[in-house]
Amino acid sequence: MNKICTGDQVIVLAGRDKGKRGVVSSRKDDSHLLVDGINIVKKHAKPNPMKGTTGGIVEKTMPIHQSNVAIFNAATGKADRVGIKVTDGKRVRVYKSSGEEIKIA
């Protein structure tokens, strides 16, 4: 079970975008995430008339490693760690600071 899932609101702990918040849009692989509005780079794109795309400089969201983000706890307003708790035979994610269950958005 991944501790950070798609739809979670996260806060960046390290790097150029430190302190910014965003929502996880997808997972690229086991350890990299795509977060909306975080780690945006400018890429030079060639025009492709077959696809109808124009060329130029395009802003693109790049993956960020999951160790550089932490889940955002709205109750405390701070970053928090995630724990796994087994209740009624099901594994659920909980905030480490308060022990309350993380709701899936």
Secondary structure, DSSP 8 states (H G I E B T S, - for coil): --SS-TT-EEEE-SSTTTT-EEEEEEESSSSEEEETTSSEEEEEE--BTTTTB--EEEEEE--EEGGGEEEEETTTTEEE-EEEEEETTEEEEEETTT--B----
